[in-house]
């Protein structure tokens, strides 16, 4: 057992899980009956035996890791040119041809930077114009016409509300008018019941029927759109886990019509495949795009960029690959998540958690070992365990950081127990999106019950240290009482940066899109307007204003 981590006893996990399932069946008998057919399907399926992997082994290179895990055979990766780019030391931005990635478990381990490796990009983010005052503010959103795909959901609805609050003219794109009307009613009657001006603004939000995979339909909407003339499209329906081989009609239509694009994609392979396919077109047509925005990923990546940039500036004898970045995330209950986010969470449990150790990729079992992390006076100390999150790959590939891990925890504690127990299920079950969607619907009643008591607190902590220079101890902390408005505030901050003209044409991850330290601080300031805790602890002279504006 790692002395810095604690492993929950298996007996305790199983007993707690059994107890929770009994509660679920008592409270949600009708839902349980509806789910029984899919559960019996599970029982009858044949599960292949899995071999125990030596997780402690650090592979000599990406190809060895991918070869041993079987990632580079069959139809999982068919692009020889892409594989050759992975084997080549990258010193500049490279956009390879389209990549075919597996939709099965652990898929984005195999994906090294499609847009330049650690040395190339990692060193360049220090080369900024010094003391250049940022012009990124919420005023950039005023009177801008923005189409929010998936705006009827929890994530999309929070983005809609924040954009409307800052004067944007918003249209929601979705598949069902009824869902939009229900969400709109909720915004007006529950979220802003005491804000008459905001209620009137929300009443003006329009609806457009869209199919996010159909670029022909999306082209008609963006090119004509009844005269709307959109300035920006925000894709809040993902793309989430397992969508790497599904067409992104929204992004394609944005390229065709020269409209800026932002999404909340939480899957590294999916995001990189989109970059590989559309980045040359975005550059040629002058279209700025940011993928994987939000609180995490998104704001978390900018927190890491600001901390590591400060260390490398103050300690010129250090390189980016000497540094260690630990991402720790906490969400009480489900954070008010809807079915889509629950499905994404279940799919992530099918994957080994990517950890970067001395520049090498290795995998760790998800939600097995837990570490106690302090998220500040309000949130307190929480248990977090390994989970395969996008920041591990992007921080290494984009910023060149040599040691990265991502940890996640929730409350009450039996949620961690349940997630850990689920992670032990066969990956073939967990990676079955249709099955996980049924499980999400089945779980929703108990999830909502627990959320009622647990709240929806969201917290992020980024720690930067260095084995070569143990005086390096940088910490940035962010905490918000409610994940739902938190996501909207974070996404709208990136929207303001793009509409301000601060994002270059191309398709970028957040740590690439927001370049100068002043712009990073400005975006973090906008993203933290509703946060109750923003803190910085630094041994390299970094101040609160340097990070949070």
Buried (B, 14 or more C-beta within 10 A) or exposed (E): EEEEBEEBEEEEBEEBBEEBBEBBBEEBEEBBEEBEEBEEEBEEEEEEEEEEEEBEEBBEBBBBBBBEBEBBEEEBBEBEEBBEBBEEEBEEBBBBEEBBBBBBBBBBBBBBBBBBBBBBBBBBBEEBEEEEEBBBBBEBBEEBBBBBBBBBBBBBBBBBBBBBBBBBBBBBBBBEEEBBEEBBEBBBEEBBEEEEEBBEBBEEBEBBEBBBBBBEBBBEBBEEBEEBEBBBBBBBBBBBBBBBBEBBBBBBBBBBBEBBBBBBBBBBBBBBBBBBBBBBBBBEBEBBBBBBBBBBBBBBBBBBBBBBBBBBEBBEEBBBBBBBBBBBBBBBBBBBBBBBBBBBBBBBBBBBBBBBBEBBBBBBBBBBBBBEBEBBEEBEEBBBBBBBBBBBBBBBBBBBBBBBBBBBBBBEBBBBBBBBBBBBBBBBBBBBBEBBBBBBBBBBBBBEBBBEEBBBBBBBBBBBBBEEBEEBBBBBBBBBBBBBBBBBBBBBBBBBBBBBEBBBBBBBBBBBBBBBBBBBBBBBBBBBBBBBBBBBEBBBEBEBEBBBB
